[in-house]
Amino acid sequence: MKYLDDNTEKELQEVSDIFSALSSPKRLKIISLIGNNALSVTEIAQKMECRPPCVSQHLSVLKSCKIVDCERVGHEVVYKLSLSCVKSFMSCLLGKCGDEESPCSIIKSARIK
C-alpha cells in the first residue's frame, strides 16, 4: 500500500484531475446513474432530462480521467463506471452530508453571505 507522501507529482496531478472532474453535480449524477448499470448517452440524457450532447461532453471529461469507460453493444455505445472507488467515495460523502458536523454543513456555514 502506498502512503500519501510517497506519490509523484504526476500521480498527484491525476488525482487532482479526478477531483476536478467530480466537481460538477451533473457528472456526479451521471456516475450515480451508471454506478450499477451501463447506459447509453440517450438513456442517461432521458434520466437526467437534458440533451444528449450535454451528456456526451460530461462523459468525455469523465472518460479522460478514466472514471468511466465505454463499449459498443449492438448499435449503441454504453458507458459504465471503471473507477469503482468513486462510487464508494460518493456514498461515503453522501452519507455524511446530512449530519450537523459533516464537511458539507461546515462548508455551507462558512460561506460568505
N, C-alpha and C positions, 0 to 999 in steps of 0.2 A: 504494500500500500504506500502510495506517495504522500508525503507531507506537504502542506501548503507552501512552506518555504523552499521546497525543492523544485518548484516549477520554473520553466524557462519563460522568457519574455513572450515567445511565440505561443506557448500554452496559455499564458495569462491573457494574451490578446484574443485567442479563440474563445475563452470563457467570457471575456468582455463582449465579444460579438454575439454570443448566445444570449447574454443578459439584454443586450440592445434589441435583439430580435424578439425577446419576450416582453419588451416594454409596451407593446401595443395590445390593448384589450381585444381587438379583432383577431389578432394572431393567437392570443390565449384561448379565445372561443373556438378557433379552428382546431387547436391542439385538443381541447376538451371533446370536440366532435369526433375526431379521428383517433382518440386515445384507445378505443376498443374495436373500432371497425374502420376498415379502409373505405374511403368515399371518393367519388369523383368531384371535380370542380362544380359541376351542376348541382349535385346533391348538397354540397357544402353551402353553395350560394342560396339554395332554396331554404335550408335550415336557418341560415343567417339573415334571410330576407335582404340580400344585397346582390349586386350584379356579378356575374362570373369573372369579368376582367379584374374587378377589385379583389376577389378571392385569389385569382391567379397571381396577382402582384404580391399578396401576403404569403402565399405558398412559396413563391420564388425566394423571398427573404428567408423563410424557414428552411427551405431546401439548401440554400447557400451555406447555412450554418450546420447542416447535416442533422437538423432536428426532425425533419420529415424526409421520406423517400417516396418514390412513385414507381408504379409498374403498370404496364399495359395489360388490361383484361378485356379481351374481345376488341371492341371498337373504342373503349374508354381507357383513360389513364386514371388510376386511382391512387390516392395519397394515403400513407399510413405513417404513424409515429415511428421514427427509427431511433430516437434517443429516449428510451423508456424512463430514465431517471427524471426527465422533465415532468412527466405525469405525476410521479411521486412527490416531486418538489412542489408542484402546484397544489396537490392535495394537502400537503403539509401546511402551506401558507393559507389556503382557503379555510382549513380547519381552525386556524389561529385568528383569522380576521374578525370573527365575531366577539372575541374576548376583549374585555376592557383594557387589559395591559398588552394587547397584541401590537406588533410592529405597525400594523395598518392604523390602529387607533392612535398610537403615539404620533405617527407621521401626520395624520389628519389634524390632530390638535395642535401640532407645531407649525402648521402652515400660517403664513402671514395673511391676515384678513383685510 
